[in-house]
Amino acid sequence: MVNAAFLGISANGFTAGSLEGPANRWTALLVVTFAQGKFYLLFSFLFGYSASFLLRDHQRSHRRRYLRRMLALLGFGLAHAVGFFVGDILLTYAILGALLLSLSRCSDRALRRWTRVAIAVAVFLLLGLSSLAAIFPAESTGALPGLNRALATGSFVEASLARLEALPTVWVSMFLLQGPMAFAAFVVGLRASRRRLLADPGSDLEGWRSRARWGWRIGLPLQAIAAWMQVEAIAAGTPFSVGGAAGLALGFSTAPILTAGYVGSIATALSRRPNFLAWVTPAGRMSLTVYIGESTLLSLVFAAYGLGSFGQWKALPVVATGIASWGLLLFLAGWWRKHFARGPLEWVLAVLAGTRGSVDEAGGKSSLPGEFPGTGSG
């Protein structure tokens, strides 16, 4: 839902033209309220949680495999950013994942301190970046015209070269915007894994309910206000006006509250109906394949070397196409998992990292440690 606009409308995401009409404006409002800035934190939490499976006993061989995994993930991220989606998150995950290795032996008390430090740095950077964007709006909005032209009219090679040229600027911006908060979620996930917090959601039912209440009662209103400020600024053609920049800062700074609400709600539901999310399990176990597959499909739909509709559709059909592509990949993942133990890119990642034989907590073939690399920039 988040990445579709950047792949189908403009390299900057939603534009004023794409929000014309109530349906399109409401689509953008819902995406920014419920998805943008929230899901990448959920993925980051799971990344930290799953990393502990490889690092739990601190054996040197396991730490080497973990570093090899991060290097492989870095390679996947670079190929993805140049070939399909310049807003790739895997590069950031690989770098932050390597940093997480240095904290894997810390006490829980030390990890709590690092979480607070990461959140403080994130909020400081968000306030600073939003202030600079409001002061210099032209520089903030006009950073990617060459990439937009290449996606609208160029060949695959021309689009890839344009992504490569834009990658340093885009990645630095993304890292400053998302990196510190993602690292905080990494550390929280690492701590949660030590407590086996996800092994039995029913064991902390009141805690999950409390997180859900905080998320929906406090996080959702804050996100709705931030989304309204951002969408109104985009619709006016000034996404980095004072209001738009303030909405961006508010949205990303308070996103963890709603993300915690999502986790709390899902865990509460799982404690009552353990299998209610079984239908999405195949895609979850093939997260790398599905993530890159999404970008591949949407590039073929929108870029000039595909169906050539980049920048021509409005928000509702673009977001709907993104959701439909995920549905197709979910179906294909279900078929694939009936025949193979791993997704195709998960198999490559496991080979490169030397973790083809790793096992999960239940003693079966690996799922999180062998197959979950972190997905999505949402």
C-alpha positions, 0 to 999 in steps of 0.5 A, a space after each residue: 500500500 505504501 510503496 505502490 505510490 512511489 512505483 506508480 505515481 512519482 518517485 516522491 509518492 502521491 502528487 496533487 494530481 493523483 489526489 483529485 476527487 474524494 475517492 483518491 484523496 481518501 485513499 491517500 489519507 487511509 494509506 498515510 494514516 494506517 500504513 505509512 511509517 507503521 509497517 516498517 516498524 513491525 517488520 523491524 521488530 520481527 527482524 530483531 526478534 528473529 535475529 536472536 535465533 542465530 545469536 542466542 548462544 553467541 557461538 562464533 560460527 553463528 555470528 559469522 553466519 549472521 554477518 554473512 546474512 547481512 552481507 547477502 541482504 545488502 547485495 539483495 537490497 542494492 540489486 533491488 534498489 537499482 533494478 526495481 525500487 529506489 526506496 528499498 529498505 533492505 540496505 538499511 536493514 542490513 546495516 542496522 542488522 550488523 550494528 545489532 550484532 554488537 548489542 546482542 550480548 548486552 543485558 536487558 537493562 542496557 538494551 532498554 537504554 539503547 532503545 531510548 537513545 535510538 528513539 531520542 535520536 529518531 525524534 531529533 532527526 525527524 524534527 530537524 529534517 521536517 524543519 529543513 524541508 519547510 525552510 527549503 521546500 523546493 529542494 525537498 520536492 524537486 530531488 528526483 525529476 530525472 528518475 521520474 522521466 526515466 520511469 515514464 519514458 525510458 528503457 529498463 537500463 535507463 531507469 536502472 541508471 536513473 535509480 543508481 544516480 538517485 540512490 545516494 540521495 534517496 538512501 541517506 534521506 530514508 536512513 535519517 528518516 527511518 533508520 533510528 526508529 527501525 533500530 529501536 524496533 530491532 532492539 525491542 524485538 531482540 529483548 522480546 525474543 529473550 522473553 519468548 514473547 510471541 511463543 504464547 500470546 495468551 501468557 501476557 494477554 492483559 499486556 497485549 490488550 493494554 498495547 492495543 488500547 494505547 494504539 487505537 485510543 492514542 496512536 490512531 488519532 495522532 496518525 489521523 491528524 498527521 495524515 490529514 496535514 500531509 495529504 492536505 499539503 500534497 493536494 495543495 501542491 506544497 507537500 513540504 509546507 510548514 503543515 506538511 512537514 509538521 505532519 510528516 514529523 508527527 506521523 513518523 514520531 508517533 507511529 510506534 504507538 499505533 504499531 504497538 496497537 497493531 501488535 497488541 490486537 493481533 496477539 490478542 486475536 491469536 490468543 483466542 483463535 491461534 489459526 486465524 492468520 494461517 492464510 497469510 503464513 506462506 507469504 510470511 515465510 517467503 517475505 523476501 520473495 514477496 517484497 521484491 516480487 511486489 516491486 517487480 510486478 508493479 514496475 512491469 505495470 507502471 514503468 515505460 518498459 512495462 505497460 507504461 502507465 507511470 504517472 497516469 493513474 490516480 491514487 485509488 487505482 494505483 493503491 488497489 493495484 498494489 494490493 492486488 499484486 500482493 494477493 497474486 503473490 500470496 496465492 503463488 506463495 501458497 502454491 510454492 510452499 506446497 512443493 518447496 521448503 523455501 521461497 526462491 530468494 529465501 533459498 539463495 539467501 540461505 545458501 549465501 549465508 550458510 544457514 540452509 540447515 538452521 532450525 527453529 525453536 520447534 526443531 523443524 526447518 528454519 522459518 524466521 532465522 532462515 527465511 525472514 530478512 525484513 521487508 518493506 519500507 512501509 
